[in-house]
Amino acid sequence: MQIIERLRELYNRDSKHSNYQLIHSSIAKHISSDAIKVNSRYEQERLAYINDNVALPGKRVLDIGGNTGFFTFSALEEGALSVDYFEGNENHAEFVYLSARFLGLEDRISINPCYYDFSSRESTYDVAFLLNVIHHYGDDYGDGHVTMDQAKRRMLEQVSKLAEVVNTLVFQMGFCWQGDVERPLFSLGTKREMIDFIQQGVGHTWDIVKIGVAERASDGIAYADLSEENIGRDDSLGEFLNRPVFIMKSRCSQN
């Protein structure tokens, strides 16, 4: 099929965030695993924690920086009414567009091949995914001439602005500015520093209701609620698995 061949080509195109996300099973089963290289970021494990704590059936969903659409298609599979997908990488956006056509989901996914405007008030949502995006402020998107301190303030401003149009936010961020290990956002690189940064920075607009932390399980990795036992940094897991998953409720959304 021409669409499947094009999907393989798009997924394999080299870019900063290529091969970064699992392909949703509804598409992956049509693409030979020998034809693509996938580097999982524990999407299934994060999704399991999200599904345990966020009701998606019948909800209007926003996916900011949706990459190749794993969480967009997963939300629809879980019964979401619709998804507005935003992605500034044109290859990823085309991948999701063609996948939606192939699956007959064009009427439930709005494809926006651009970076999300955090000041937008055009639409409101029940749930938003903002997963591993904001630490790229000043690089992938936003003002490229800011200092790290300025960038951190902008990150918090953007998260706060979402509270005006989103009821529930599923949020994750990295420990390094622009993904550069030489630019740590937090001096010690700990979960506690990140949690304090979010609590203090957006506590006036969001209530943090759950924080999920990756732990080793008998069959791999699982996300569990934050506790005194798992709040410490575990370098054996690598940087990505030390990033908590925040589930937050808006204090000001009217939708």
PyRosetta script that sets phi, psi and omega in degrees:
from pyrosetta import init, pose_from_sequence

init()
pose = pose_from_sequence("MQIIERLRELYNRDSKHSNYQLIHSSIAKHISSDAIKVNSRYEQERLAYINDNVALPGKRVLDIGGNTGFFTFSALEEGALSVDYFEGNENHAEFVYLSARFLGLEDRISINPCYYDFSSRESTYDVAFLLNVIHHYGDDYGDGHVTMDQAKRRMLEQVSKLAEVVNTLVFQMGFCWQGDVERPLFSLGTKREMIDFIQQGVGHTWDIVKIGVAERASDGIAYADLSEENIGRDDSLGEFLNRPVFIMKSRCSQN")
pose.set_psi(1, 140.7)
pose.set_omega(1, -178.5)
pose.set_phi(2, -65.4)
pose.set_psi(2, -39.5)
pose.set_omega(2, -179.5)
pose.set_phi(3, -62.9)
pose.set_psi(3, -43.6)
pose.set_omega(3, -179.2)
pose.set_phi(4, -63.1)
pose.set_psi(4, -41.4)
pose.set_omega(4, 177.3)
pose.set_phi(5, -62.0)
pose.set_psi(5, -41.1)
pose.set_omega(5, 178.9)
pose.set_phi(6, -66.6)
pose.set_psi(6, -38.0)
pose.set_omega(6, 177.7)
pose.set_phi(7, -62.8)
pose.set_psi(7, -41.9)
pose.set_omega(7, 176.8)
pose.set_phi(8, -60.1)
pose.set_psi(8, -45.6)
pose.set_omega(8, -178.7)
pose.set_phi(9, -62.0)
pose.set_psi(9, -46.1)
pose.set_omega(9, -178.3)
pose.set_phi(10, -63.9)
pose.set_psi(10, -42.5)
pose.set_omega(10, -177.4)
pose.set_phi(11, -66.5)
pose.set_psi(11, -32.8)
pose.set_omega(11, -176.7)
pose.set_phi(12, -86.0)
pose.set_psi(12, -6.3)
pose.set_omega(12, 178.6)
pose.set_phi(13, -64.9)
pose.set_psi(13, 134.6)
pose.set_omega(13, -175.4)
pose.set_phi(14, -78.8)
pose.set_psi(14, 129.6)
pose.set_omega(14, 172.9)
pose.set_phi(15, -158.8)
pose.set_psi(15, 175.4)
pose.set_omega(15, -176.3)
pose.set_phi(16, -56.1)
pose.set_psi(16, -38.9)
pose.set_omega(16, -175.8)
pose.set_phi(17, -115.4)
pose.set_psi(17, 25.5)
pose.set_omega(17, 177.9)
pose.set_phi(18, -76.9)
pose.set_psi(18, 156.1)
pose.set_omega(18, -179.1)
pose.set_phi(19, 53.5)
pose.set_psi(19, 30.9)
pose.set_omega(19, -170.8)
pose.set_phi(20, -95.6)
pose.set_psi(20, -16.3)
pose.set_omega(20, -170.2)
pose.set_phi(21, -139.6)
pose.set_psi(21, 142.2)
pose.set_omega(21, 173.3)
pose.set_phi(22, -57.0)
pose.set_psi(22, 145.8)
pose.set_omega(22, 170.6)
pose.set_phi(23, -83.8)
pose.set_psi(23, 133.1)
pose.set_omega(23, -179.2)
pose.set_phi(24, -57.6)
pose.set_psi(24, 144.8)
pose.set_omega(24, -173.5)
pose.set_phi(25, -58.8)
pose.set_psi(25, -29.5)
pose.set_omega(25, -179.1)
pose.set_phi(26, -63.9)
pose.set_psi(26, -26.1)
pose.set_omega(26, 176.2)
pose.set_phi(27, -100.6)
pose.set_psi(27, -40.4)
pose.set_omega(27, -175.1)
pose.set_phi(28, -57.8)
pose.set_psi(28, -33.0)
pose.set_omega(28, -177.8)
pose.set_phi(29, -67.6)
pose.set_psi(29, -14.3)
pose.set_omega(29, 178.9)
pose.set_phi(30, -98.2)
pose.set_psi(30, -7.0)
pose.set_omega(30, -177.4)
pose.set_phi(31, -113.9)
pose.set_psi(31, 125.1)
pose.set_omega(31, 180.0)
pose.set_phi(32, -61.1)
pose.set_psi(32, 131.1)
pose.set_omega(32, 179.2)
pose.set_phi(33, -64.7)
pose.set_psi(33, -20.8)
pose.set_omega(33, 178.4)
pose.set_phi(34, -73.9)
pose.set_psi(34, -17.0)
pose.set_omega(34, -174.0)
pose.set_phi(35, -92.1)
pose.set_psi(35, -8.8)
pose.set_omega(35, -176.4)
pose.set_phi(36, -137.8)
pose.set_psi(36, 158.5)
pose.set_omega(36, 174.4)
pose.set_phi(37, -115.5)
pose.set_psi(37, 122.1)
pose.set_omega(37, -177.3)
pose.set_phi(38, -119.4)
pose.set_psi(38, 129.5)
pose.set_omega(38, 174.1)
pose.set_phi(39, -110.3)
pose.set_psi(39, 99.4)
pose.set_omega(39, -176.3)
pose.set_phi(40, -66.3)
pose.set_psi(40, 142.6)
pose.set_omega(40, 170.7)
pose.set_phi(41, -112.6)
pose.set_psi(41, 40.5)
pose.set_omega(41, 175.9)
pose.set_phi(42, 57.3)
pose.set_psi(42, 44.1)
pose.set_omega(42, -179.7)
pose.set_phi(43, -63.1)
pose.set_psi(43, -44.3)
pose.set_omega(43, -178.0)
pose.set_phi(44, -62.9)
pose.set_psi(44, -39.5)
pose.set_omega(44, -178.9)
pose.set_phi(45, -68.9)
pose.set_psi(45, -40.6)
pose.set_omega(45, 177.5)
pose.set_phi(46, -67.8)
pose.set_psi(46, -40.4)
pose.set_omega(46, 179.4)
pose.set_phi(47, -61.3)
pose.set_psi(47, -39.1)
pose.set_omega(47, 179.4)
pose.set_phi(48, -60.4)
pose.set_psi(48, -42.3)
pose.set_omega(48, 179.2)
pose.set_phi(49, -67.5)
pose.set_psi(49, -41.7)
pose.set_omega(49, 178.9)
pose.set_phi(50, -61.4)
pose.set_psi(50, -46.7)
pose.set_omega(50, -178.2)
pose.set_phi(51, -63.7)
pose.set_psi(51, -29.4)
pose.set_omega(51, 177.9)
pose.set_phi(52, -71.7)
pose.set_psi(52, -19.9)
pose.set_omega(52, -171.1)
pose.set_phi(53, -125.6)
pose.set_psi(53, -7.7)
pose.set_omega(53, -179.1)
pose.set_phi(54, -130.5)
pose.set_psi(54, 125.1)
pose.set_omega(54, 177.5)
pose.set_phi(55, -83.3)
pose.set_psi(55, 119.7)
pose.set_omega(55, -178.4)
pose.set_phi(56, -103.1)
pose.set_psi(56, -24.8)
pose.set_omega(56, -178.6)
pose.set_phi(57, -55.6)
pose.set_psi(57, 129.9)
pose.set_omega(57, 176.9)
pose.set_phi(58, 75.7)
pose.set_psi(58, 6.1)
pose.set_omega(58, -173.9)
pose.set_phi(59, -94.9)
pose.set_psi(59, 151.7)
pose.set_omega(59, 171.6)
pose.set_phi(60, -90.6)
pose.set_psi(60, 123.7)
pose.set_omega(60, -170.4)
pose.set_phi(61, -118.3)
pose.set_psi(61, 142.5)
pose.set_omega(61, 173.4)
pose.set_phi(62, -116.1)
pose.set_psi(62, 128.1)
pose.set_omega(62, 178.4)
pose.set_phi(63, -119.1)
pose.set_psi(63, 106.3)
pose.set_omega(63, -176.9)
pose.set_phi(64, -96.1)
pose.set_psi(64, 123.7)
pose.set_omega(64, -176.5)
pose.set_phi(65, 68.3)
pose.set_psi(65, 49.5)
pose.set_omega(65, -169.1)
pose.set_phi(66, -74.6)
pose.set_psi(66, -1.1)
pose.set_omega(66, 178.0)
pose.set_phi(67, 52.4)
pose.set_psi(67, -127.9)
pose.set_omega(67, -177.1)
pose.set_phi(68, -94.8)
pose.set_psi(68, 17.5)
pose.set_omega(68, 164.3)
pose.set_phi(69, 90.3)
pose.set_psi(69, 13.6)
pose.set_omega(69, -178.4)
pose.set_phi(70, -55.4)
pose.set_psi(70, -49.2)
pose.set_omega(70, -176.2)
pose.set_phi(71, -75.9)
pose.set_psi(71, -27.8)
pose.set_omega(71, 174.0)
pose.set_phi(72, -62.6)
pose.set_psi(72, -52.4)
pose.set_omega(72, -178.2)
pose.set_phi(73, -70.7)
pose.set_psi(73, -31.1)
pose.set_omega(73, 177.0)
pose.set_phi(74, -66.2)
pose.set_psi(74, -40.0)
pose.set_omega(74, 178.5)
pose.set_phi(75, -60.9)
pose.set_psi(75, -43.1)
pose.set_omega(75, 178.5)
pose.set_phi(76, -65.6)
pose.set_psi(76, -39.7)
pose.set_omega(76, 177.9)
pose.set_phi(77, -61.5)
pose.set_psi(77, -33.3)
pose.set_omega(77, 179.3)
pose.set_phi(78, -81.6)
pose.set_psi(78, -1.3)
pose.set_omega(78, 174.1)
pose.set_phi(79, 106.7)
pose.set_psi(79, 10.1)
pose.set_omega(79, 177.3)
pose.set_phi(80, -59.6)
pose.set_psi(80, 145.8)
pose.set_omega(80, -179.7)
pose.set_phi(81, -69.3)
pose.set_psi(81, -44.7)
pose.set_omega(81, -177.4)
pose.set_phi(82, -159.6)
pose.set_psi(82, 161.7)
pose.set_omega(82, 176.4)
pose.set_phi(83, -134.6)
pose.set_psi(83, 129.7)
pose.set_omega(83, 167.4)
pose.set_phi(84, -97.4)
pose.set_psi(84, 113.1)
pose.set_omega(84, -174.7)
pose.set_phi(85, -103.5)
pose.set_psi(85, 128.1)
pose.set_omega(85, 176.9)
pose.set_phi(86, -121.4)
pose.set_psi(86, 132.1)
pose.set_omega(86, 179.5)
pose.set_phi(87, -156.0)
pose.set_psi(87, 123.3)
pose.set_omega(87, -178.5)
pose.set_phi(88, -79.2)
pose.set_psi(88, -15.0)
pose.set_omega(88, 177.3)
pose.set_phi(89, -83.8)
pose.set_psi(89, 114.8)
pose.set_omega(89, -173.1)
pose.set_phi(90, -64.4)
pose.set_psi(90, -31.2)
pose.set_omega(90, 178.1)
pose.set_phi(91, -67.0)
pose.set_psi(91, -43.0)
pose.set_omega(91, 178.9)
pose.set_phi(92, -65.8)
pose.set_psi(92, -41.9)
pose.set_omega(92, -179.6)
pose.set_phi(93, -62.8)
pose.set_psi(93, -40.9)
pose.set_omega(93, 177.9)
pose.set_phi(94, -66.6)
pose.set_psi(94, -36.8)
pose.set_omega(94, 178.0)
pose.set_phi(95, -58.0)
pose.set_psi(95, -46.4)
pose.set_omega(95, -179.2)
pose.set_phi(96, -69.9)
pose.set_psi(96, -38.2)
pose.set_omega(96, 177.7)
pose.set_phi(97, -59.5)
pose.set_psi(97, -48.9)
pose.set_omega(97, -179.1)
pose.set_phi(98, -68.7)
pose.set_psi(98, -36.0)
pose.set_omega(98, 177.3)
pose.set_phi(99, -63.0)
pose.set_psi(99, -42.7)
pose.set_omega(99, 178.7)
pose.set_phi(100, -62.5)
pose.set_psi(100, -40.7)
pose.set_omega(100, 176.9)
pose.set_phi(101, -62.7)
pose.set_psi(101, -46.1)
pose.set_omega(101, -177.1)
pose.set_phi(102, -61.3)
pose.set_psi(102, -37.1)
pose.set_omega(102, -177.1)
pose.set_phi(103, -90.1)
pose.set_psi(103, -3.5)
pose.set_omega(103, -179.1)
pose.set_phi(104, 71.3)
pose.set_psi(104, 34.8)
pose.set_omega(104, -176.9)
pose.set_phi(105, -111.7)
pose.set_psi(105, 17.3)
pose.set_omega(105, -176.0)
pose.set_phi(106, -58.2)
pose.set_psi(106, -30.8)
pose.set_omega(106, -176.8)
pose.set_phi(107, -80.5)
pose.set_psi(107, -6.9)
pose.set_omega(107, -178.4)
pose.set_phi(108, -114.6)
pose.set_psi(108, -9.8)
pose.set_omega(108, 178.3)
pose.set_phi(109, -121.6)
pose.set_psi(109, 124.0)
pose.set_omega(109, 172.2)
pose.set_phi(110, -97.2)
pose.set_psi(110, 114.7)
pose.set_omega(110, -176.9)
pose.set_phi(111, -91.2)
pose.set_psi(111, 120.7)
pose.set_omega(111, 179.0)
pose.set_phi(112, -120.1)
pose.set_psi(112, 99.1)
pose.set_omega(112, -176.6)
pose.set_phi(113, -80.6)
pose.set_psi(113, 64.4)
pose.set_omega(113, -177.3)
pose.set_phi(114, -160.4)
pose.set_psi(114, 168.5)
pose.set_omega(114, 175.2)
pose.set_phi(115, -78.3)
pose.set_psi(115, 142.4)
pose.set_omega(115, -178.1)
pose.set_phi(116, -68.0)
pose.set_psi(116, 137.4)
pose.set_omega(116, 176.2)
pose.set_phi(117, -91.0)
pose.set_psi(117, 106.3)
pose.set_omega(117, -175.7)
pose.set_phi(118, -68.1)
pose.set_psi(118, -12.2)
pose.set_omega(118, 176.9)
pose.set_phi(119, -90.5)
pose.set_psi(119, -2.5)
pose.set_omega(119, -177.6)
pose.set_phi(120, -67.1)
pose.set_psi(120, 139.3)
pose.set_omega(120, 175.6)
pose.set_phi(121, -125.8)
pose.set_psi(121, 19.8)
pose.set_omega(121, -174.6)
pose.set_phi(122, -72.1)
pose.set_psi(122, -32.9)
pose.set_omega(122, -176.1)
pose.set_phi(123, -134.7)
pose.set_psi(123, 153.1)
pose.set_omega(123, 175.1)
pose.set_phi(124, -119.3)
pose.set_psi(124, 156.6)
pose.set_omega(124, -172.2)
pose.set_phi(125, -139.7)
pose.set_psi(125, 150.9)
pose.set_omega(125, 173.7)
pose.set_phi(126, -78.2)
pose.set_psi(126, -40.3)
pose.set_omega(126, -175.7)
pose.set_phi(127, -138.3)
pose.set_psi(127, 141.1)
pose.set_omega(127, 173.0)
pose.set_phi(128, -130.2)
pose.set_psi(128, 142.9)
pose.set_omega(128, 170.0)
pose.set_phi(129, -103.7)
pose.set_psi(129, 122.3)
pose.set_omega(129, 172.6)
pose.set_phi(130, -128.6)
pose.set_psi(130, 82.8)
pose.set_omega(130, -168.9)
pose.set_phi(131, -110.0)
pose.set_psi(131, 109.4)
pose.set_omega(131, 172.5)
pose.set_phi(132, 60.3)
pose.set_psi(132, 47.5)
pose.set_omega(132, -179.0)
pose.set_phi(133, -114.3)
pose.set_psi(133, -51.5)
pose.set_omega(133, -163.7)
pose.set_phi(134, -67.9)
pose.set_psi(134, -21.9)
pose.set_omega(134, 178.5)
pose.set_phi(135, -72.7)
pose.set_psi(135, -3.5)
pose.set_omega(135, 174.8)
pose.set_phi(136, -96.0)
pose.set_psi(136, 8.4)
pose.set_omega(136, 177.7)
pose.set_phi(137, -60.6)
pose.set_psi(137, 136.9)
pose.set_omega(137, -178.8)
pose.set_phi(138, 87.5)
pose.set_psi(138, 2.0)
pose.set_omega(138, 179.7)
pose.set_phi(139, -131.6)
pose.set_psi(139, -76.7)
pose.set_omega(139, 178.4)
pose.set_phi(140, -70.1)
pose.set_psi(140, -31.1)
pose.set_omega(140, -179.5)
pose.set_phi(141, -152.2)
pose.set_psi(141, 166.0)
pose.set_omega(141, 177.2)
pose.set_phi(142, 82.6)
pose.set_psi(142, -172.7)
pose.set_omega(142, -176.9)
pose.set_phi(143, -68.9)
pose.set_psi(143, 119.1)
pose.set_omega(143, -177.6)
pose.set_phi(144, -84.4)
pose.set_psi(144, 5.1)
pose.set_omega(144, -176.5)
pose.set_phi(145, -117.5)
pose.set_psi(145, 22.3)
pose.set_omega(145, -178.6)
pose.set_phi(146, -91.4)
pose.set_psi(146, 157.5)
pose.set_omega(146, 170.6)
pose.set_phi(147, -81.4)
pose.set_psi(147, 169.9)
pose.set_omega(147, 178.8)
pose.set_phi(148, -62.5)
pose.set_psi(148, -42.3)
pose.set_omega(148, 179.6)
pose.set_phi(149, -62.7)
pose.set_psi(149, -40.1)
pose.set_omega(149, 177.0)
pose.set_phi(150, -65.0)
pose.set_psi(150, -41.6)
pose.set_omega(150, 179.2)
pose.set_phi(151, -61.9)
pose.set_psi(151, -41.4)
pose.set_omega(151, -180.0)
pose.set_phi(152, -63.0)
pose.set_psi(152, -38.8)
pose.set_omega(152, 177.1)
pose.set_phi(153, -65.2)
pose.set_psi(153, -40.6)
pose.set_omega(153, 179.2)
pose.set_phi(154, -65.3)
pose.set_psi(154, -39.2)
pose.set_omega(154, 177.9)
pose.set_phi(155, -56.9)
pose.set_psi(155, -47.9)
pose.set_omega(155, -178.9)
pose.set_phi(156, -65.5)
pose.set_psi(156, -38.9)
pose.set_omega(156, 177.9)
pose.set_phi(157, -60.9)
pose.set_psi(157, -41.3)
pose.set_omega(157, -178.7)
pose.set_phi(158, -66.9)
pose.set_psi(158, -43.0)
pose.set_omega(158, 178.0)
pose.set_phi(159, -62.8)
pose.set_psi(159, -41.8)
pose.set_omega(159, 179.8)
pose.set_phi(160, -62.8)
pose.set_psi(160, -41.8)
pose.set_omega(160, -178.9)
pose.set_phi(161, -61.6)
pose.set_psi(161, -32.9)
pose.set_omega(161, 179.6)
pose.set_phi(162, -61.6)
pose.set_psi(162, -26.4)
pose.set_omega(162, -178.0)
pose.set_phi(163, -63.6)
pose.set_psi(163, -18.0)
pose.set_omega(163, 179.4)
pose.set_phi(164, -79.6)
pose.set_psi(164, -18.4)
pose.set_omega(164, -176.0)
pose.set_phi(165, -127.5)
pose.set_psi(165, -0.9)
pose.set_omega(165, -176.7)
pose.set_phi(166, -129.7)
pose.set_psi(166, 137.5)
pose.set_omega(166, 177.0)
pose.set_phi(167, -84.6)
pose.set_psi(167, -47.6)
pose.set_omega(167, -178.0)
pose.set_phi(168, -124.6)
pose.set_psi(168, 128.9)
pose.set_omega(168, -179.6)
pose.set_phi(169, -116.0)
pose.set_psi(169, 128.7)
pose.set_omega(169, 171.3)
pose.set_phi(170, -103.5)
pose.set_psi(170, 117.5)
pose.set_omega(170, -165.4)
pose.set_phi(171, -132.0)
pose.set_psi(171, 142.3)
pose.set_omega(171, 175.2)
pose.set_phi(172, -149.9)
pose.set_psi(172, 146.6)
pose.set_omega(172, 176.7)
pose.set_phi(173, -144.6)
pose.set_psi(173, 161.7)
pose.set_omega(173, 179.7)
pose.set_phi(174, -90.5)
pose.set_psi(174, 170.8)
pose.set_omega(174, -178.9)
pose.set_phi(175, -89.7)
pose.set_psi(175, -12.3)
pose.set_omega(175, -174.7)
pose.set_phi(176, -119.4)
pose.set_psi(176, 137.1)
pose.set_omega(176, 179.2)
pose.set_phi(177, -68.8)
pose.set_psi(177, 131.2)
pose.set_omega(177, 179.2)
pose.set_phi(178, 58.5)
pose.set_psi(178, 21.7)
pose.set_omega(178, 179.3)
pose.set_phi(179, 72.3)
pose.set_psi(179, 13.9)
pose.set_omega(179, -176.3)
pose.set_phi(180, -98.2)
pose.set_psi(180, 116.1)
pose.set_omega(180, -177.3)
pose.set_phi(181, -64.0)
pose.set_psi(181, -17.2)
pose.set_omega(181, 177.2)
pose.set_phi(182, -82.8)
pose.set_psi(182, -1.3)
pose.set_omega(182, -178.9)
pose.set_phi(183, -127.0)
pose.set_psi(183, 69.0)
pose.set_omega(183, -179.4)
pose.set_phi(184, -67.3)
pose.set_psi(184, 134.5)
pose.set_omega(184, 177.7)
pose.set_phi(185, -76.2)
pose.set_psi(185, -24.0)
pose.set_omega(185, -178.0)
pose.set_phi(186, -130.2)
pose.set_psi(186, 133.0)
pose.set_omega(186, -168.2)
pose.set_phi(187, -59.0)
pose.set_psi(187, -36.6)
pose.set_omega(187, -178.4)
pose.set_phi(188, -101.1)
pose.set_psi(188, -10.8)
pose.set_omega(188, 178.9)
pose.set_phi(189, 67.0)
pose.set_psi(189, 37.7)
pose.set_omega(189, -176.1)
pose.set_phi(190, -106.0)
pose.set_psi(190, 157.8)
pose.set_omega(190, 174.7)
pose.set_phi(191, -61.0)
pose.set_psi(191, -40.2)
pose.set_omega(191, -178.6)
pose.set_phi(192, -59.3)
pose.set_psi(192, -42.5)
pose.set_omega(192, 177.8)
pose.set_phi(193, -61.1)
pose.set_psi(193, -43.7)
pose.set_omega(193, -179.7)
pose.set_phi(194, -65.7)
pose.set_psi(194, -44.2)
pose.set_omega(194, 179.9)
pose.set_phi(195, -61.5)
pose.set_psi(195, -43.8)
pose.set_omega(195, 177.9)
pose.set_phi(196, -63.1)
pose.set_psi(196, -39.8)
pose.set_omega(196, 178.8)
pose.set_phi(197, -58.5)
pose.set_psi(197, -45.6)
pose.set_omega(197, -179.0)
pose.set_phi(198, -72.4)
pose.set_psi(198, -46.2)
pose.set_omega(198, -178.8)
pose.set_phi(199, -60.1)
pose.set_psi(199, -46.5)
pose.set_omega(199, -177.7)
pose.set_phi(200, -74.0)
pose.set_psi(200, -32.2)
pose.set_omega(200, -174.6)
pose.set_phi(201, -82.7)
pose.set_psi(201, -31.2)
pose.set_omega(201, -176.7)
pose.set_phi(202, -127.8)
pose.set_psi(202, 14.1)
pose.set_omega(202, -178.5)
pose.set_phi(203, -62.4)
pose.set_psi(203, -20.7)
pose.set_omega(203, 178.6)
pose.set_phi(204, -78.8)
pose.set_psi(204, -15.3)
pose.set_omega(204, -178.4)
pose.set_phi(205, -118.2)
pose.set_psi(205, -22.3)
pose.set_omega(205, -177.0)
pose.set_phi(206, -131.4)
pose.set_psi(206, 143.1)
pose.set_omega(206, 166.9)
pose.set_phi(207, -102.9)
pose.set_psi(207, 124.9)
pose.set_omega(207, 175.4)
pose.set_phi(208, -80.8)
pose.set_psi(208, 116.5)
pose.set_omega(208, -176.7)
pose.set_phi(209, -101.9)
pose.set_psi(209, -24.4)
pose.set_omega(209, 178.3)
pose.set_phi(210, -149.6)
pose.set_psi(210, 146.4)
pose.set_omega(210, 170.3)
pose.set_phi(211, -132.2)
pose.set_psi(211, 120.6)
pose.set_omega(211, 179.2)
pose.set_phi(212, -99.2)
pose.set_psi(212, 138.1)
pose.set_omega(212, -177.3)
pose.set_phi(213, -126.9)
pose.set_psi(213, 135.0)
pose.set_omega(213, 179.5)
pose.set_phi(214, -72.0)
pose.set_psi(214, 134.2)
pose.set_omega(214, 176.4)
pose.set_phi(215, -132.8)
pose.set_psi(215, 155.3)
pose.set_omega(215, 172.8)
pose.set_phi(216, -72.8)
pose.set_psi(216, 135.8)
pose.set_omega(216, 177.0)
pose.set_phi(217, -124.5)
pose.set_psi(217, 170.2)
pose.set_omega(217, -176.8)
pose.set_phi(218, -60.8)
pose.set_psi(218, -30.0)
pose.set_omega(218, -178.4)
pose.set_phi(219, -110.6)
pose.set_psi(219, 17.7)
pose.set_omega(219, 177.0)
pose.set_phi(220, 138.8)
pose.set_psi(220, -115.3)
pose.set_omega(220, -177.7)
pose.set_phi(221, -125.2)
pose.set_psi(221, 140.7)
pose.set_omega(221, 174.1)
pose.set_phi(222, -141.0)
pose.set_psi(222, 148.6)
pose.set_omega(222, 176.9)
pose.set_phi(223, -95.5)
pose.set_psi(223, 131.0)
pose.set_omega(223, -179.9)
pose.set_phi(224, -125.5)
pose.set_psi(224, 161.2)
pose.set_omega(224, 177.5)
pose.set_phi(225, -61.0)
pose.set_psi(225, 146.8)
pose.set_omega(225, 178.2)
pose.set_phi(226, -56.2)
pose.set_psi(226, 137.7)
pose.set_omega(226, 178.4)
pose.set_phi(227, -149.2)
pose.set_psi(227, 171.7)
pose.set_omega(227, 176.7)
pose.set_phi(228, -64.2)
pose.set_psi(228, -25.2)
pose.set_omega(228, -178.0)
pose.set_phi(229, -78.2)
pose.set_psi(229, -28.6)
pose.set_omega(229, -174.9)
pose.set_phi(230, -113.5)
pose.set_psi(230, 2.8)
pose.set_omega(230, -176.8)
pose.set_phi(231, -74.2)
pose.set_psi(231, -22.3)
pose.set_omega(231, 179.9)
pose.set_phi(232, -69.0)
pose.set_psi(232, 149.1)
pose.set_omega(232, 177.9)
pose.set_phi(233, -69.0)
pose.set_psi(233, 133.6)
pose.set_omega(233, 178.9)
pose.set_phi(234, -117.1)
pose.set_psi(234, 94.4)
pose.set_omega(234, -176.3)
pose.set_phi(235, -64.4)
pose.set_psi(235, -20.8)
pose.set_omega(235, 179.8)
pose.set_phi(236, -68.0)
pose.set_psi(236, -18.3)
pose.set_omega(236, 179.7)
pose.set_phi(237, -85.7)
pose.set_psi(237, -17.2)
pose.set_omega(237, -175.1)
pose.set_phi(238, 89.4)
pose.set_psi(238, 164.6)
pose.set_omega(238, -173.8)
pose.set_phi(239, -62.6)
pose.set_psi(239, -43.5)
pose.set_omega(239, -173.8)
pose.set_phi(240, -62.1)
pose.set_psi(240, -43.7)
pose.set_omega(240, -176.8)
pose.set_phi(241, -74.3)
pose.set_psi(241, -7.5)
pose.set_omega(241, 172.8)
pose.set_phi(242, -87.8)
pose.set_psi(242, -4.3)
pose.set_omega(242, 178.5)
pose.set_phi(243, -80.1)
pose.set_psi(243, 116.2)
pose.set_omega(243, 178.2)
pose.set_phi(244, -67.7)
pose.set_psi(244, 156.8)
pose.set_omega(244, 171.2)
pose.set_phi(245, -103.7)
pose.set_psi(245, 117.0)
pose.set_omega(245, -179.9)
pose.set_phi(246, -96.6)
pose.set_psi(246, 135.6)
pose.set_omega(246, 170.1)
pose.set_phi(247, -117.9)
pose.set_psi(247, 120.9)
pose.set_omega(247, -169.9)
pose.set_phi(248, -129.3)
pose.set_psi(248, 147.3)
pose.set_omega(248, 177.0)
pose.set_phi(249, -111.1)
pose.set_psi(249, 134.6)
pose.set_omega(249, -178.6)
pose.set_phi(250, -68.0)
pose.set_psi(250, 142.2)
pose.set_omega(250, 174.1)
pose.set_phi(251, -97.0)
pose.set_psi(251, -4.0)
pose.set_omega(251, -174.9)
pose.set_phi(252, -136.8)
pose.set_psi(252, -5.9)
pose.set_omega(252, -178.8)
pose.set_phi(253, -65.8)
pose.set_psi(253, 138.7)
pose.set_omega(253, -178.7)
pose.set_phi(254, -106.2)
pose.set_psi(254, -0.2)
pose.set_omega(254, -176.9)
pose.set_phi(255, -80.3)
pose.dump_pdb("model.pdb")
